[in-house]
Amino acid sequence: MGGNDQIGSITALILLVPSVLFMLSVERFLRADVLAKVGA
């Protein structure tokens, strides 16, 4: 059971990392877009 739990945690990390990177990139893109609109 321990190995199965480790696989589950690794799978959770593999799924979590791309979602966090996606959120950060979207936030940065939206922030740049808003700043561009405010600057213009």
N, C-alpha and C positions, 0 to 999 in steps of 0.2 A: 504493500500500500504506500510505503514511503516514496518509492520510485514514481508511482503514478501521481502522487501529490506534487512531486518535483516537476514532472512533465506538465501538470496543470499550471503551476506557477510560471514556468518558462513560457508556456503558450500565452498566458495572460500578459507577460512582459512583451512578447513579440507583437501582440495585438495592441498593447498600450502605447508603445513607443511611436509607431507611425501616426496614431491618432493625435498624440501630443504635438508631434512635429507639424502635422497638418493644421492643428488649431493655432500654433504659433505663427506659421507662415500666413494663414488667412488673416490673423489679427494684424500682423505687420503690413500685409497688403492693404487691408481696409484702412489702417491708420495712415499709410502713405497716401491712399486715395483721398481720404478726408482732408489731410494736410494740403494736398495739391488743390483741392476745391477751395479750401479756405484761403490759401495763398493766392489763387487766381481770383 
